């Protein structure tokens, strides 16, 4: 299939050109923008008015014809900084967890109906799984994904998985029933822990725990992934405690209040 041609929206490009001027000049007038970008005065006026209305720019007090960046850009920058912090801290904590068990450790975030891995520390053992940072997988087929999906409100979950639409299988044990998926997510939310029973890879099992940010919201999940040949009840308990400890450590690094973490239910050993 021939890819759709790229289409750049001129008005959007011009608005971004205006914002990027502020990278080198903290205060600019409309006349400055007209001169630097060689745009019609009317066009600049309309774009600047829109950016002010959306709080990307603000008028300088006492100098109404001059502008500086607004709070919305600060907010967007904060989101970006938080993502960088999450990736950095996730890598450090995942390294410690992997060193404790010598198995592959992932940290992932939810992207629509998929999970995207933002950190991966691989096992040094001869038989191990191979994955990559930035890789996406269907969330419902993975431990980290099911953990994250369990935190969603019912309307959001229904929008991601409309009832009546088919759920395709990645392996023979992938959940393909809407009723079973929702029942499992409800159990995961109650238990505070998710398992992947060879649902995305027929030779791998894993256990996943939630990661919370400074507001107490679940923003990521951490998992330990293990080839089935090294998975048994005793090691399952070991991995469970390790991933819970690691996820808690990462949550604390992200500023999650201790009282919020203390309300997370610790799983029964035979759950």
Number of C-alpha atoms within 10 A of each C-alpha: 3 4 5 6 6 6 6 8 8 9 11 11 11 16 17 13 14 22 18 11 16 16 9 7 9 10 14 18 17 17 13 13 21 17 12 12 13 10 12 11 13 11 14 20 15 11 17 23 14 14 20 16 11 13 15 19 23 19 19 15 9 7 9 10 12 17 20 18 21 16 14 14 14 12 12 12 12 12 12 12 11 14 14 13 14 22 15 13 18 28 19 13 23 27 20 15 25 23 16 11 15 18 23 26 29 28 30 29 23 23 13 14 16 20 28 23 23 22 25 24 24 22 20 12 10 6 12 18 16 9 14 14 14 13 12 18 18 18 23 26 27 27 31 32 29 28 30 28 27 26 18 14 9 12 10 12 16 13 11 13 17 13 12 8 9 11 16 12 13 17 14 12 15 21 20 16 15 17 10 11 19 18 12 17 21 15 14 21 20 14 16 19 28 27 25 23 20 22 22 23 19 15 15 19 23 25 27 30 30 29 29 23 19 16 12 17 14 21 20 27 30 32 34 31 25 25 18 15 10 13 15 10 10 8 13 19 15 13 24 22 17 21 24 23 15 25 26 23 18 27 28 17 17 21 14 21 15 13 9 13 15 10 8 15 12 13 14 8 11 6 7
